[in-house]
Amino acid sequence: MPRWLDPPWRAGPERRDVDTTDLWAASGAQWLTDPAVGVPVRLVRTTLDLVEYLDRRGAALADEYPARGVGILASRADALQIGPAAGLTSCGGATRFVRSRDGWLAVSLAREEDRASVPAWLASPVEDPANPWADVAAAAEHRDAGELVERAALLGIPCSRVGEVAGRRGVLLHPAGSATARPLAGMTVVNLGSLWAAPLAGDLLARLGARVVKVESTTRPDGARATAGFYDLLNRRSQSVALPLAASAGRARLAALLARADVVIEGSRPRALRQMGIDAPALLAAGPRIWVSITSHGRAEPAALRVGFGDDTAAAGGLVGWTSARADREPRFVGDAVADPLTGLTTAATVAHLAATGGRWLVDVALARVAAEAREPAGRPWPAARSDPARPPTLVAGSHGNAGCLGRDTAAVLESMGIDT
């Protein structure tokens, strides 16, 4: 039977003495957050707990990121030239809060296909297809949030109701067999994830001594490559393998890689992998010890059908600020796509814990649930923030090392793992 992970990194009562206000101001995350929002105390403490847990094993995050490592939450902003959130709009500008008839929604229209799907979502034409936000806001006022979320899921539009996640557990464990505990150092991690959460998890595991192999499609590589500095930050410790996943030979090599891995991290909807002939539970029987599935809302359908990014899933988990306690209050985004780095930290800490515990595991990590675990209890006011927050940490081009070109290590990795090229 599956069970929820009780986080071993959660600190005890002594954590109450941490000055979360100072850490939040020094991290760079406060600078990205609307000034009307106070200090998300539980988020700061959760991040600090995770950083310290990983640092005790050698990750050295506090040495690299400000505010004792809490600055990892803001580590993307400088590379992507992201400024502070403005009103109902996120830092990156692709996600907005929209008021529906019965609550608030967080909607992401980051991709061209998302914007193209808006008329079908709203069942009405839009005046400006390239910038349909005015039409979205006007239509949502007269629609129920549940209906809009359901229709968005069918069309692959990232859309969540603010605070829709009821529970406060992020990681669901499915036992998949027995295996002896092994040091993480020396394990092979095959990482299929892209953008932020999964690559961050892979980099953290590489810091802890694991060999990390990042696998990308030759035709659809990780979109984060468009921002070299940020991509290098997350992937410089990984070996790069590129495979033609549309071809049977590429899929066969991928299956062989997964079967030989100790740990697999992936960020796809389960049906996408099944369509490629990849069955996680079947592979766990004799292959990897730990399979981590990172999704926006969870592996189980219908949640598994939904698409989500760091800002809208944070909102689903209730990890948002509010302008006031009045009935006419508005939500505000906290930091930059905060569910992403929080999930990356949580994933790495979970793998480190399970490797030391032993056993075989299918690990269900949902961004929305991870965010819910770090939100403030209902009704607890947020302390006032400092008036002079630090900017996000600066990434100097090349200072973190170069992740290399796509597929640089393909031949060497396949040969080392006994896979025909």
Disulfide bonds with the S-S distance in Angstrom:
none
